[in-house]
Amino acid sequence: MFLLLLLLVAVLPVSTEGGKILWGTEAKPHSRPYMAFINFYDSKSHLWRCGGFLVREDIVMTAAHCNGRNITVTLGAHDINKQENRQHILVVKSVPHKYFNRKTLVNDIMLLKLKHKARLNNVVQKIDLPRSQDWVKPGQVCTVAGWGKLANGSLSNTLQEVKLEVQKSQTCLKMSKDYNNSIQICVGNPKEKKATAGGDSGGPFVCHNVAQGIVNRKFNTIKPPRAFTRISSFLRWIQEKMKLLQQP
């Protein structure tokens, strides 16, 4: 199952992925305790799913195009159809980036303030964010996980994962003039079928246990590469908003 980005295809531009992992494999249960399963409703009351990741006990990071009404976050899940030791928490405030562009999907980053703090344990943990000087390089191989569509088109109940290679910026620039390497990462070898898909949007691109990117968009083709939001370029914004979200 390959993380195809979001299921928001009906709401967002065709270029948004929506959420599945094509040609990936099922993750070892609870091997990624930072993962968050996100549900929300759009303006037409359609239910969508995204991925996300816990960055503070009361904050989940995801993509801005995963915003909507009645957002809920599930932590500690592997099979979303099983109760397990999951924590189901309502979102009381969503904070998308001020300059998020729904058409080009640049600045596609959002923080979700949870109604209460998550209980950290062996299946629910935070993940580290990069430092400002961190910069993933072409040829580097990192992982993505999500509950997006499988290769057969159905949505996965279990967390899937896949290893993806960072590409040179020119590879994505050939696909879209809107690609911006200073705030995005070009991910996925065009010679391979592995990619993200509908339902995987908002999930983390993890390199050496650090969340370096966020599943963002595809380029009007099922083949990779994809554009991921580059987290290290938004650290000042993240710090400012997380400080504000500490206030009552």
N, C-alpha and C positions, 0 to 999 in steps of 0.2 A: 504494500500500500504506500503510495507516495503522497506526501503531504500536499494535496492540491489546495490552494489557498482558501478563499472564503466561499461560503454558500450564498454570498450576497449577489450572485450574478443577476438576479432579477431586480435588484435595487440599484446596484452600482454599475459603473461602466464595464463593458465586456472585458476590459483588461485586468480587472481585479480577479484574483485567483479564487478565493473562496474557501478552500479547505480540505484537500486530501493529499495523501502521500502515495504517489504512484510508484509501484515496484519497490516499496520499502518492506520492512519486516515488523512484526509485533515486538514492542519493547518488553524487556523484562519487567514484570509488574513492580511498580513503585521505584523503579531505578531512576526516575526523574521526578523527585518529590516536589520540585518547584512548579510543575505544570498545573495550569488552571484550565478547566473546561468552562466556557462562557456561553450562555444563552441570552438572547435578547429579541425584542420584537421591533419590526420596522414600522413605518408610518401606515402601512396597510394591514398591520397586525399579523404579518407573517413571522414565524419563528425561525431564527437563524442561530448558527453556532460559530464560534471562533475559538482559538487557543489564546493563552496568555501565560504569564509567569509571575510568581510571587517575589516582590522585591523588598517589601517591608511587611510586617505582620498584618497590616491593615491596607496594603496597597498592592494591586496587580497591574502589571504593564501589559499593553496589547496594542493593536493597530487602531488608529483613529476611525478607520472605516468600519470598525466593529461596534460603533456607537448606535444606541437605539433606546427603546423604552423597556422598563422592567428588566434591567440587566441583573443576572444572577451569576455567581461564580461557584464552581464546585472544585474543591481541593482534595487531594488524597485519593483521586480516582484512577483506576486502570480500565476496568470495564464499566462504562457509564450506565449500564443496565443493572448493575449489582450495587447493593448498598455499601458493602465493605465498611471502611472506617472513614467515610467521606464527610467533609464539612461543606455544607451548602449555605452560602452567605449572600445576602442581598447587597447590591451596590447602591450607596446613598448619593454618590456624586461621581460623574464622569468628567474628566478634564482632557479633551483632545487638544492638540497643538493649535494655537491661534491661527497659524498660517497653513493648516492642512487644506489641501486642494482636492476636492472630491473628484475632479475631472482628471488631473494628472497624477493624483495620489502621492504627491510629495509631502514631506513633513507628516508622514503617516505614523503617528505615535500618540498614545493616550494612556493616562493613569486612571485607575478605578479605585475609589475610596470605598472600602468595605464597611458594612454596618458595625461590625465588631472585629477585633483582632482574631486572626487565625491561631489555632493551637498548634504550635510547632511540635512535631514528633517524628517518628521514623518514616512516615509517608507524606509529611507536609513540611517543607523546608524552603527557605529563601534561596535565591541564586544571586551571585555577585554580578555587578555591572562593571564595564571596563573603565579604565582610566582614560583621560582625555588624549594621551599620547598613544593609546592602543589603536592599532590599525591592521586589520586582517589583510593579508597579502594574497595576490593571485597564486594559485597552486595549493593554498592551505585548504585542508579538508576538515569540515566541522559537521555537526549534526543538527537535524531539525526533527521535531516530533509533533504529532497532532492526531485528532480524531476526525480528520477530513475523509474525503471519498477514497475508496479503494479503486484499483484498476478496472474493476467491473462496473464502476459507477455508483455503487452503494456506499452509504456512509458507514464508517467503522465504529463499532461499539468499544473496541479496545485501542489503547494508545499505540500508534505506529511510529516508527522512526526510520530515518534514512541519512546516509552520509552524502554530503554535497561539497563540491569543489568551488572555491572562489575563482572567479574569472577576471581577466583584464577589463577595465572600464570600456574599452572600445567594443567589446563583445556585446554589451548592452546598449551602447550608443548606436550601434548599427540597427538595433531593434526599435529604438525610440529616442527621439530628440529630447524628450522630457527627462531622460535618465540623468541624474546628477551624482557623480561619484563622490562628491564631498559630503553628501548626506545619505547616500545609498551604497549598498554592496551588490555587486553583480555575482550571482550565485547559480551554479549548475552547469555542468559540462555539456555543451551542445551535442557531443558525440554519444552521450548516454541518455537513457530514457528517464532516469531518476529525476523527480521534481516534486514541488509542492502543488496543491490543488485546492478546490473548493472546500472550505471548512477548516483549513489549516491557518488561515490568516491570523495574525496576531501572535503566533507561536514564536519562541526564541530560536535564534541561530546560535548554537552553543559551541564555543571553542575553548578547550581546556577548562571546563566548568565555569566559564564566564559567558554571560549573554551578550553577544556582540551585535546581533541584528534581530529584526522583527520581520516576519513574513509579510510581504507588502503586495506585490502585483506580478502578473505575467504580461507577455507581450503578444497578445492576439495569436498565440500558437500554443499547442500543448507541449511542444518541445522546450527544454530549458535553453537559455538561462532565465532566471527571474530577478526582479529587483527586491532587495530587502532594505529596510530602514537601518541606517548605521547609527547605533546607539551612542557611540562615543562622541558624535557630533552634536548631541542634544543634552549633554551632561549638565550644563548650566541651567537649562530649562527644567530638567528633571529635578535638580536640587531645589530650585525656587518653588516649584509646584509642590514638592513633597513637604517642604517647610510650611507652606500655606495650609496643606491638608492636615498638619499636626494640630492646627488651631481648632477649637470647638466649633 
